[in-house]
Amino acid sequence: MPDVRIASPQGKWILLTTVLGSSMAMLDSTVVNVALPRIGTDLDADLAALQWTVNAYMLTLAGLILLGGSLGDHYGRRKIFVIGVVWFAAASLLCGLAPTSGILVAARALQGIGGALLTPGSLALIQASFHADDRGRAVGLWSGFGGIGAAVGPFLGGWLVDGPGWRWVFLLNVPLALLCAPIALRHVPESADGRSHGRFDVLGAALGALSLALITYALIEARQSSLVVVVTAVAGLVAGVAFVQVEKRNPDPMMPPDIFASRQFTAVNLVTLCVYAAFGGFFFLTALQLQVAVGWSPLAAGTALLPTTALMLLFSARSGALADRIGPRIPLTAGPLLCAAGMLLMLRVSPGASYAADVLPALLVLGTGMVTLVAPLTSTVLASVDTARAGLASGINNAAARAAGLIAVAALPLVAGMGPEAYRSPDAFDNAFHRAMLICAAVLVIGSAVAFMTVRALPPGCRHPECLTHGSVTAPPLEGERAGRRIA
């Protein structure tokens, strides 16, 4: 039985190393957007290369995060966590030294693999190490400190880009890893799932990642209207169908199809797809808009985005308590509508925009909407399946959110009419950005309608503190116990 107490020296070391590890992956999900214009200029990259700089990381992270949790369950959570930290640091070093956009994209894909190994492991180590009386508080502290990291990420990215340069957005991970890995090896006890039998759904993971990769490529390169794009799109759909068939026939699948027999679980995941697609497109394009069209520095653009995650950190617990009393339907209906209103307010953000009059009101409304919906969404996912499958449900929901952001970053510039050089022209980018905000708002309205029509009351009580102290804008929180575990 786990018996480490928070107040003990070992407990503090465990919290430190897991927070450091998860913060590396969380920071890279937010800081890179702010650096994109400078990366494009220095590496002479077009908009497609900037999209891939974001999406290569999200692709491997979303495609492999369930498998990463399973590997930790079987081979040892500390071992896989440390491998993920070292892998992530090595890929970050390659990102920081990349001489071309192609090498940077490849290194970002490798980063995502490291993130898929360490992200589920960091929270699983907390669950497996701490005494039952301290576990909830430890998870809350882990999530809260991680949320602070997510909140300061855009500011930190802007400061680094304006100061030592964009390469330090990636190089900063190396000293963090050099601190994190030795602490984990020295102070974190090893743990594994004794029921894990070592059969991994590698084929399912490969087909899922391949389908996402091919569809993403087709969307990003669709402006060329070539035969290669058409063939790639068809191949991506075929790989997606093959993934579903493999999961149906595999006796121990990564994503068991029968979990979707819960209508509530299916409905909330549809809401998740809409919400996080809009968020992914919004944060990708807004970091560019504030620099390309409005003319702000990377530091100013990064600082401008702080209110959204700050609001989530401050008020998520109250939102979760309110949803506990009134049920999830109203928050999951009203939250996306508030977010849509925030994105419509972003239509005021153009060259010459004022932060106080134009940008801040939009971000406050958006942040209020995110506060309203994120904790109820996560608790509803966990409550919509049997307790034994809570970790699996959380992992699927987290992967769905990341995949939605991935597709949005690939598709939104295309649908909004952004050309390959759009980010070099303030007027062209401004016009396309406004069209994109209308699209994001419409997607959020669809998510709200789905929630209103399908979400029903659940038993009260979100007993998962990670739901209530969560600050990431890129994906809902993972549930630590059994996160990523495959349930046959």
JOLINFEN-V94902 format. One record per residue. N is the residue number from 1. PHI is phi in whole degrees, 0 to 359 (* if undefined). PSI is psi as a letter, one per 30 degrees, with the letter a starting at -180 (NA if undefined). NEAR is the number of other ideal C-beta (glycine too) atoms within 10 Angstrom. Layout:
n->(N,N)
phi->(PHI,PHI)
psi->(PSI,PSI)
near->(NEAR,NEAR)
//
This chain:
n->(1,2,3,4,5,6,7,8,9,10,11,12,13,14,15,16,17,18,19,20,21,22,23,24,25,26,27,28,29,30,31,32,33,34,35,36,37,38,39,40,41,42,43,44,45,46,47,48,49,50,51,52,53,54,55,56,57,58,59,60,61,62,63,64,65,66,67,68,69,70,71,72,73,74,75,76,77,78,79,80,81,82,83,84,85,86,87,88,89,90,91,92,93,94,95,96,97,98,99,100,101,102,103,104,105,106,107,108,109,110,111,112,113,114,115,116,117,118,119,120,121,122,123,124,125,126,127,128,129,130,131,132,133,134,135,136,137,138,139,140,141,142,143,144,145,146,147,148,149,150,151,152,153,154,155,156,157,158,159,160,161,162,163,164,165,166,167,168,169,170,171,172,173,174,175,176,177,178,179,180,181,182,183,184,185,186,187,188,189,190,191,192,193,194,195,196,197,198,199,200,201,202,203,204,205,206,207,208,209,210,211,212,213,214,215,216,217,218,219,220,221,222,223,224,225,226,227,228,229,230,231,232,233,234,235,236,237,238,239,240,241,242,243,244,245,246,247,248,249,250,251,252,253,254,255,256,257,258,259,260,261,262,263,264,265,266,267,268,269,270,271,272,273,274,275,276,277,278,279,280,281,282,283,284,285,286,287,288,289,290,291,292,293,294,295,296,297,298,299,300,301,302,303,304,305,306,307,308,309,310,311,312,313,314,315,316,317,318,319,320,321,322,323,324,325,326,327,328,329,330,331,332,333,334,335,336,337,338,339,340,341,342,343,344,345,346,347,348,349,350,351,352,353,354,355,356,357,358,359,360,361,362,363,364,365,366,367,368,369,370,371,372,373,374,375,376,377,378,379,380,381,382,383,384,385,386,387,388,389,390,391,392,393,394,395,396,397,398,399,400,401,402,403,404,405,406,407,408,409,410,411,412,413,414,415,416,417,418,419,420,421,422,423,424,425,426,427,428,429,430,431,432,433,434,435,436,437,438,439,440,441,442,443,444,445,446,447,448,449,450,451,452,453,454,455,456,457,458,459,460,461,462,463,464,465,466,467,468,469,470,471,472,473,474,475,476,477,478,479,480,481,482,483,484,485,486,487,488)
phi->(*,295,222,286,257,300,287,284,304,296,299,293,295,298,299,299,289,288,294,300,296,292,294,301,292,292,299,291,281,239,285,294,305,293,275,302,301,290,299,300,292,291,259,52,257,272,299,300,294,292,299,292,300,280,283,299,292,295,297,287,294,294,287,241,294,293,294,300,296,293,299,295,301,272,271,119,291,295,299,291,298,294,301,297,297,294,301,299,293,297,294,297,299,296,300,293,259,302,274,224,293,297,292,299,297,298,294,295,297,295,303,298,297,299,297,292,279,269,296,291,291,296,285,298,295,298,297,274,256,271,303,303,290,253,295,299,294,296,295,299,295,301,292,295,294,297,296,297,299,296,294,275,306,300,297,297,299,297,297,294,296,289,262,292,120,296,298,286,302,266,295,300,292,294,295,298,292,296,277,289,298,298,297,299,294,272,244,265,290,285,210,208,266,297,272,287,248,85,265,243,276,293,297,298,298,294,292,298,294,295,298,298,296,292,294,298,300,298,291,291,264,297,299,284,51,261,297,299,296,298,298,296,297,296,298,296,295,298,297,295,296,297,300,299,294,297,295,292,266,290,292,222,282,292,231,301,300,290,292,279,294,285,298,296,298,297,297,292,290,295,298,302,300,295,295,280,295,296,297,300,294,297,289,296,279,292,299,286,302,295,265,285,270,282,89,280,286,304,296,296,295,294,296,299,273,300,302,296,288,298,297,298,296,282,235,299,298,293,296,297,294,296,297,298,278,257,92,277,297,294,299,284,270,284,302,299,294,296,298,298,297,299,289,293,294,293,296,281,272,218,309,88,295,262,295,294,269,245,279,300,302,297,290,294,293,299,298,298,297,294,302,296,254,292,298,298,298,293,295,291,302,292,277,273,230,301,304,296,253,299,296,297,299,297,297,295,296,295,295,297,297,294,295,296,298,300,294,295,297,284,269,299,300,295,294,278,83,275,278,302,252,301,286,268,240,304,292,297,292,300,297,291,299,296,296,295,296,298,294,300,298,296,297,293,297,299,300,298,297,299,297,298,275,239,282,237,296,234,302,290,109,273,262,241,297,295,291,256,233,253,234,280,260,261,196,291,290,279,271,290,288,68,298,87,289,272,250,286)
psi->(k,k,g,k,k,e,f,l,e,e,e,e,e,e,e,e,e,e,e,e,e,e,e,e,e,e,e,f,f,e,f,e,e,f,f,e,e,e,e,e,e,e,g,h,k,a,e,e,e,e,e,e,e,e,f,e,e,e,e,e,e,e,f,f,e,e,e,e,e,e,e,e,e,e,f,k,e,e,e,e,e,e,e,e,e,e,e,e,e,e,e,e,e,e,e,f,f,k,f,l,e,e,e,e,e,e,e,e,e,e,e,e,e,e,e,f,e,f,e,f,e,e,e,e,e,e,e,f,e,k,k,e,f,f,e,e,e,e,e,e,e,e,e,e,e,e,e,e,e,e,e,f,e,e,e,e,e,e,e,e,e,f,c,f,l,f,f,f,e,e,f,f,f,e,e,e,e,f,e,e,e,e,e,e,e,e,f,k,k,k,l,l,j,f,f,k,g,g,k,k,i,e,e,e,e,e,e,e,e,e,e,e,e,e,e,e,e,e,e,e,g,f,f,f,h,l,e,e,e,e,e,e,e,e,e,e,e,e,e,e,e,e,e,e,e,e,e,e,f,k,f,i,l,e,i,k,f,f,f,g,f,j,e,e,e,e,e,e,e,e,e,e,e,e,e,f,e,e,e,e,e,e,e,e,e,e,e,e,e,f,e,e,e,f,g,l,l,e,e,e,e,e,e,f,f,e,e,e,e,e,e,e,e,e,g,e,e,e,e,e,e,e,e,e,e,f,l,f,e,e,e,f,e,e,e,e,e,e,e,e,e,e,e,e,f,f,f,f,j,l,k,g,k,k,e,e,f,e,e,e,e,e,e,e,e,e,e,e,e,e,e,e,f,e,e,e,e,e,e,e,e,e,f,f,l,l,e,f,g,e,e,e,e,e,e,e,e,e,e,e,e,e,e,e,e,e,e,e,e,e,e,e,e,e,e,f,h,k,l,f,g,e,f,f,j,e,e,e,e,e,e,e,e,e,e,e,e,e,e,e,e,e,e,e,e,e,e,e,e,e,e,e,f,f,k,l,k,l,k,l,j,j,g,j,f,f,f,f,h,k,g,k,f,f,l,l,k,k,k,e,j,g,k,f,k,k,j,NA)
near->(4,14,11,24,13,17,8,14,9,16,19,14,16,26,20,17,26,30,22,22,31,29,23,27,28,25,22,27,25,26,28,25,26,35,27,26,21,17,21,22,12,13,18,9,22,15,23,21,20,25,26,25,25,23,30,22,28,28,24,23,31,27,25,25,26,27,24,27,31,27,24,31,27,19,15,17,28,24,18,25,28,24,20,28,28,17,19,29,23,17,25,25,16,17,27,19,13,20,8,12,20,13,14,24,22,17,23,27,20,19,28,29,20,30,30,31,29,30,30,35,33,30,29,29,30,30,20,24,25,25,15,9,9,20,20,14,12,25,25,19,18,26,28,20,19,27,24,18,23,25,24,21,29,30,21,20,29,27,20,23,26,17,10,12,14,26,19,17,28,26,18,20,27,16,10,18,25,12,14,28,20,12,17,26,13,10,18,23,14,14,18,16,16,8,8,16,11,9,13,16,22,11,15,23,22,16,23,27,24,19,22,26,21,20,22,24,21,22,25,21,19,17,16,11,8,11,8,11,17,12,12,20,17,12,17,20,14,14,19,17,12,16,23,15,13,19,19,11,9,18,7,14,21,27,22,19,13,11,19,13,10,17,12,18,21,13,19,30,22,16,28,27,22,22,29,29,26,29,27,30,27,27,23,24,26,28,27,24,27,27,25,25,24,22,13,19,15,27,19,17,28,29,19,23,28,16,20,28,24,17,22,24,18,14,18,26,19,12,23,23,13,16,26,17,7,12,17,28,19,16,26,28,20,17,29,30,20,19,30,25,16,25,26,17,20,27,15,14,24,17,11,9,19,11,16,7,9,17,24,14,16,23,22,15,20,28,24,22,26,26,23,26,31,29,33,29,28,28,26,30,28,24,21,24,21,11,11,10,20,22,27,25,25,29,26,24,27,30,26,21,24,26,27,25,28,28,21,29,26,28,20,27,29,17,15,21,13,25,15,14,12,22,26,15,15,17,12,17,25,18,17,24,26,18,15,26,27,15,18,28,23,14,25,30,16,19,28,24,15,20,29,16,10,16,24,12,11,19,6,13,9,22,11,26,22,27,29,23,23,28,28,25,26,22,28,26,28,26,28,29,17,23,30,31,23,26,16,9)
//
